[in-house]
Amino acid sequence: MAVLPFPYPNPSSLPLLYQKKRLKTNPNTIKCCQTEPIKLKSSNGQANPETVIPPRPRRIILVRHGESEGNVDESVYTRIPDPNIPLTGKGKLQAEECGHRIKKMIEEDAHQHWQVYFYVSPYRRTLQTLQNLARPFHRSRIAGFREEPRIREQDFGNFQNREKMRVEKALRQLYGRFFYRFPDGESAADVYDRITGFRETLRTDINIGRYQPPGDKKTEMNLVIVSHGLTLRVFLMRWYKWTVQQFEGLHNMGNGNMIVMEKGYGGRYSLLMHHDEQELRRFGLTDEMLIDQEWQA
């Protein structure tokens, strides 16, 4: 199991769109939200120990990196490779404060055996974000981390010319934010393709409990994905099957902020389990998208 290579210190909502209704279920059916591992029966009706499905993580938490030098001075992109741009001092504080918020949120569950597992973009600013984000957590609470290149920033084409980039971004608005491809770089559609591959890896990790200690499938797990603004919006688009038009209506989350996908009553992940309706509207969700989130909950 990977261990983070840095030290650690010692140890709500507005009215929903629709009224939640509990579905009547056959007592013999599998309940997705149960906390004990699910044992699938073999053809002879007996539980098969080789097909034990571990509990799904309580949350998937999406964190945008803290403020970087490129966020405050775009000329940085002309002389420093995008993957090497570091956080500012403010960005490091934002990341640590986000870590405190995540820790507090998890502790409010009052679950004794909880842990976090991190997926992180290999860019310097996201790795620095993770380093500061993890500081509030005791080492025993961190199950591990994985550097994941597929959740990296959208590629804008190596060193960037400031004036040319302004023209390119204006053209993107005219052409469409999802399909416009930067010269020698990527479009959001290209990011979507690699995020699709990452999503399948993530689903496999969830299904087999790869991030949990061997023999321990009862830990309350929280996954944290540390990445970039557009990449995280594309991840949400892919997960919830949002349309291109719906994606283009989304707004970027602030540096060091998070979006929380929390397991609902039926075992699916919903944004409405943690965020309120008005907050999601500010992020760009429409009535139709909110209704779907209510169904997910």
N, C-alpha and C positions, 0 to 999 in steps of 0.2 A: 504494500500500500504506500503510495507516495506521501511524503511528509513535507509540509511547507518549510522552505529553507530560511526561515527567519525567526527571531525570538518572539515570545508572547509574554505579556505581564501575567502575574499570578491572578491566581484567581482573586363597530361605530357606524353607525351608518344612517343614511337618509332612508325614507320609505322606498321600497323596491317597486319596480314597475308592475310586478305581478305578485300576488300572494303565493308564497311557497305552499305546495301541497305534497304531502307524503303519499307516495304511490303504494297501493296495496300489493304485496308481493307474496308469492308462494313461499312458505317457510323452508322448502327444500332447495330454493334457488340460491345462487351465490350472491352475496351482497358485496358490492365493490368497496364500500366504505368501512368494512369491518377491519379491526386493527390486527387480528391474528392472521398469520399466513393462510392462504386458501389452499386446500388440498384437493386436487382434481381426482375423481374416481376413475379407476381403470374399468375395463370391460366386465370384470367380475364383481364390480360394485365396491371394491375395497380401495382405500386411499393409497395412492401411489407416492411413496416418499420421494421419488425422483422428479416429481412434477409439482413441487411446492412453490407457489408464487409468493414472493415476499410482499409485505405491505408497500403500497405506493408512497413516495415522499409526501409529506404534509404540504410542502410548498415548492414552487419553482420561482425563485426571486431573480429578477432581471435588474442588473445594476449598470448604469452608465459610468464610465470612468470619470474621475474628478477633473477639475479644470486643468488643461494642459497649456503649455507655452503657445501652442498653435491656436488655442481658443482666444488668447488675448493679443496675439501678434501674428497675423497671417503671413508676414514676411518670413517667418521661421520655416515655412514649407519650401522656400526657395533655396535654402542652404543646409537643412537637416532632413534626412530621409524620414518620411512619415512614420515608419515603424520605430524610429529612435527618438521621437519627440517626448520629453519628460513632462511630468506634472509640475505645476507651480506649487509654492508653499501652501496657497489656499486650496489647491486641488488635493493635496495630501490630507489636510484637515477635513475637507468634505468627505473623503473616503473613510476616514476614521469615524466621523460622526455618523455616516451611513451604517458602519459596522455596529455602532452602539444601538442604533434604531432597530436593526435586524435582531440583535441579541435580545433587546427588550421585548420585541414582538414575540419571539420564540418562547422566552421565559414566561410570558403571560399565559401560555398554554398549560402551565403547571405539569408538564410531562417530565419525569425524572431523567429518562434515558434519551436525550435528544443530541443530535449532531448536525454539522453542516458539511457539505461537500461542494467544492468549487470547480467550475469550468472557467477558464480564462483565455482571452485572446493573447497571442504572443507579443503584442506591441508593448513598448516600454511603458507607456502611460497606463495601460490596463494591468500590467504586472505590478507597477508601483501602487495602483489603486488596490489591488488584492493585498499587497503587503500591509498597507495601512488599514484596510477594511477588516483584516483578520486580527488586528491587535487586541480588540476587546474580548476575544474568545480565548478561553483556556485551551491549552494544547489538546486536552482530552476530548474537547468538543469538536475538534476538526478531524473528520474522517479521512480527508486527503484533498488533493487537487489534481487537475489535469490541464495542461496547456493544449488548447484546441485551435489550430490554425484556421479552421473553417468559420470561426466566429470573429475573424479579424475585421478591420475597417474596410469599407468600400475602397477599392483601388482607384485613385484619381490620376495615375500615370506618372510615377516617379517624381523627380523634382518639379515643383509647380511654379509657373510664371504667374505672378499676381494678377496682372491685367488680363492675360489670356484666361485665367480661371474665372474671373468675374464675367467675361463674355460667355464662357462655357456654362456657368450656372444660370445666366439669363436665358440661354438657349434651352437649357433643361426645363425651365419653367414653361417655355413655349411648346416644347416637344412632348413633355410629360415626365414627371419625376421617376417613374418606375422604369420606363424603357430607354431613356436617354443614356447612351454609353459615352463616357469621357474618352477622348483620344488616348490610346495606349493604356486605358484603364477599364473600369467595369461600369455596368448599369446596375440599378437595384435588382433587375431581373437576373443578372448574373449572380448577385449575392443570394437571391432566392434559391437558385439551383444548389449552391453549396450548403445553404442552411437546411435544405431538404435532406441532404446526406447526413448532416449533423443531427437533425431531428430523429432520424432513424437510429443512429447510434445512441442517442439519449433514451429513446424508447426501449432499446435493448438493455441498456444499463439499468433502467428502472425495472424492467421485467425480471431481470436476474439478480437485482440488488448488488451489482458489482462494486458499488462504493461503500458497502457495509462490511464490517469485519467478518471473516470466515466463521460460520456457525452462528452468527448473530443476525437474525432477520426480524427482530422486534423493535429495533431502535427507531425512534421518531426522527426521520431524516428530513432535512431541508436542503434543497439544491440551490446554489447561487451561481448565476452566469454573469461574469464580468466582461462587458463588451462595449460596443460603440452605439451611438444613437440610431443611425439608420439600420444597422445590423439587428438591433433588438426589435425595431419596428417590423422588419421583415420576418423575424422569428415569430412574432405575434401573428402576423398575417398568415404565415404558413401553418401555425398551430391551429388557429381558429378558422382557417379557410376563408379569410377575408378576400374581397375582390380587389382588383387594381384600383378602382375608384375609391374604395374604402381606405386602402393604404395611403393613397395620395391626400386624403383628408386628415391624416394623423399629424400631430405636432411632435417635435423632438422633446424628450424629457431633459431636464436640467442636469448639469454635471453633478455627479455624486448622488443622484436620485435613483429611486427604484420603482419598479412595477411588480406587483406581487400576484402570482397565479396560485390560488389556494384551493385545496381539495374541497369540493362541495359535498352535499349530502349523498349524492349518487356516485361519488368517486371521481367525478370529472373536475377539471381545474377551471375555476372562474375568477375573473377579475373583481367581481362584485362581492366576493367573500371578504376582501380586505378593503377595497376602495369603495367610496360612495359614488352615487350616480353623477353628481356634479363634477367631481374630480375626473371621472372618465369622460364626461362631455368636454371638459377643457383639454383633455388629451386628444380628442377628436372622434370619439365614438358617437355614432348616430343612434337614433331610436331603434333601428333594426338590429344594430350590433349589441345594444344594451339588452334587448329582448333575448337575443341568443345567449348573452352572459347570464341572464336570469335562468334560462333553461339549463345552462351548464351547472349552475349552483344547486 
